[in-house]
């Protein structure tokens, strides 16, 4: 798979964590090589060239960058809260009409720490998006990731919201197990505009890792550590909080939310 216009110099940590590098042509290839079917000698030559490109790109990317600031994430600890209680450090809102839903900490042996945040609701108001907004971090440029598992519901969606100013103004990366895709949306004044998206292998009842990197007016979106697409918005909302997001009556679980600040 080839992806256009991803810049590892703009997203150095994302370039490493997603495992993608830029080739001489300006295209993106997954490391070490996607050149299956080549002769062994041709494959080895391409691999050697790829390694040189990777080393050069990363050397430039990390020059003058505070690696400690980018490499140590804020990890939201769900396990510290009592099972059955709302997670601390979050405020609960929703875009659209209807109730806020119920966000609670639950036991889930398949989660990273054995605990997860679950959203539960039976409210089927159309275009209702419940939000669990993390209140401890407000940022302009950042990388945010979280694991999610869609249990059931009419829309079968889950996502991450960034640059959250209020329940009507933010960006959201939303994964759909119904449509098998991931999309980037802008919510402005409660109105929804799709910016970019891609087909993706999103499955109900399975844990996925969703990630978004935001720097200036550029976005890079990944699923399960695979870069899906990049996008930009020249009129970008410049700062705000991060949030977990779902839709309508979905029962959705979240785990291992991490935030990296990018200066």
N, C-alpha and C positions, 0 to 999 in steps of 0.2 A: 504494500500500500504506500502510495506517495502522497505527501501533504504539502501544499504550497504555503509559502510566506511565513513559516515559523522561524523566529529569530532567536537562537540560543544565547546571543549576547544580551538580548532584552530580558530573557527569562533563564538566567544561568542555573538556578537551582532546579527549575522545572525541566531544563534540558537534561540534567543528570537523573532526576528521579523518574521522569517519563521514559528515559532510555532512548532518546532520539538525538540525532546529530545532523548537521547541515553538510551536504556534499558540495563539491565545486560548482555544480550547476545551479546551486541555490535551492535545490529540492531537499527534501528530508527523507532519510532512510533510517530504518530501525537497525541499531547496532547489534551484532557486528556486520551483518550483511543480509540483504533480502534476495541476493542473486543466486537463487537455487537453480540447479540444472547447468550451471557453468562447469567447465572443466575444472579439475582440482587446481591446476596451475593458475588459471584465470581467477578462480575464487581466492587463492592465496594472495595474488597481486592486488586484487580489489580490497581484501582485508587489510593488507599492509598500508595501502593508501588511506583507507578509512581511519585506521588508528592514528596516522599522522594528522589527518584533518581534525579528528576528535581532540587530540592533544593541543593542536594549535588553537582551535576554537575555545577550548576551556581555559587555556592560558590567558587569552585575551579577555574572555568573559569574566574571569575572576580577578583580573588585575585591578587593584585599588578597591576591591569590594570587601566589606567587612563580613568574612565568612562566618564568624561566630554568630553575628546578628541574623544571618539567613539560615544557618544550619540547625539552630536550636529552636524548635517550635514550642508554642504554648499548647499543651495537651489538656483538653477539658476532661476532668476526672469525674465520671458518672458514679463511680463506686463509692464515693464519699457520702452520697445521699441515701437516705433510707428507702428501701423498696416500697413502692406504693405512694411515694411522695413526689411532688413536682421537683425537677432538678434545680438546685440552687445556682445562682449566677445567670439565670435566664428570665426574661419577661415574655409574656405570651400575648400575641396579637393575631389579627387575621386581616387579609385583604378581601374585600367583598362583603357579602351579607352572611348572617348566620352566627352560630356560636363559635367560641374560641377553640373548641375541642378540649380533650384532656391529655396533658403531657405528664407522664409519670416515669419513674425509674422502675425497671422490672428485672427479674432474673432471666438471663438467656445464656445457657451454657455454650452456645455457638458464638457469642460475642467475645471480643478480645479479652476483656477482663471478667466476663461472666455477667456483666450488667449492661443494659442498654436503656436509651430513652425511647418510649413508645408514645405515638400519637394515636388516640382512639376517638372516633366520632361516628355518629350515624346521620349527621347533617349532610344532605345532598344538594345544598344550594349551589347553583352553577357558578363557576369561576370564584369559588371560595378557597382561599389559600391560607391555612393556619401557619403561623410563624412562631418559632422558639428563638428569640433574639438573645444572643450572648452579649451581656451588658459590660463585661470587663475590658473589652478591646474595641477601640475606635481607630480606624486606619484609613489611609488613602491608597497605598500600594501594598499588596499582600498576596500570599498564596494560602488557600484554605482547602482542606480536604476532610471528608467524613465518610465512614462506611454506612451503608443503608441496606435495609431489607424490607421489601414491600410484601406485606402479609396478605391483605385483601382490600377490596374497595372497588368503586365503579371506574375510577380513572387510572388506578395503579401507577401513581407517580410519586417521586420523592426528589428532593433537591437541596441546594445550598443557595442562600441569598447573600449578596455582598453589597457594600455601600448602602446599607439600610439607614435611611434618614428617618423614615416613619413607615407605617403599614401600607402606604400607597406609593412610595418612591424608593426603588431599589432595582438591582439586577438580580436575576435568578437563573441558575443553571438547573434545568429540570430533566430528570431521566424518566422515561415512560416504558413500563413493561407491556403496556397495551399496544403502543405504536412501535416499540423497539427502536428508540432513538433518544438522543440527548440534544436539548436546545438551550440557547441563551436568549433570555427575554429581558426587555426593559419594562418595568412597571413605573409609570409616571402619572401621578394624579389618579391612581387606580386603574388607568388604561394600560393595556398590555400590547407590546410590540415585539414581534420575534426578530432578533438580530441575525442569528446564524444557527446552524444545527447540522447534525449528521446522524445517519443510521448507526445503531449500536446494539450489541447483544445484551439487552437488559432483561432479566428474568425475574418473575415473581417467586418469592420464597428463597432467594439466594442473596448472600451478602455481596455487595459491590463497593468499590472504592471510587468515589467521585471527587474530582479535584478541579479547582479553577485558580489560575494565576492572573492577577490584575496589576498592570503597571502603566501609569499614565492613561492613554486611551486604548490600550491593547489588552486583549483577553486571550488566554490559552486554556482550553478545556480538555480534561482527560477522564477516562473511565478505566478502572482497573490498571492504572499506570500506563495506559496507552493514550497518546495524544490523539484526540478526535478532530479538533479544528481550532483555528485561531480566528479572531474577529477584532474589530475596533469600533469605537463610538466617539467621534470627535467632540460631541457635546456631553461627555461622560460626567455623571455625578461623581464628584471628586473624593468624598470620604463618607464614612459611615460605619456601621457595625456589621457583624456577620450573623447569620441565622440559619437554622434548619427549617425546611419547608416541606409541606405536603399539600394535598388537594382534596377538597370535598370530604367524602366519608372514608378516606383511606385509613387503614390501620398500617402504620409504618414504624419501623424501628431504626434507630441511629446509634452508631458506635464510633469511638476513636476519632473525635473531632480535633483537628490540629490546625493551628494558625501560625504562619511564618510572616513576620513583618519584612517588607522590602523597602529599603530607604532610597 
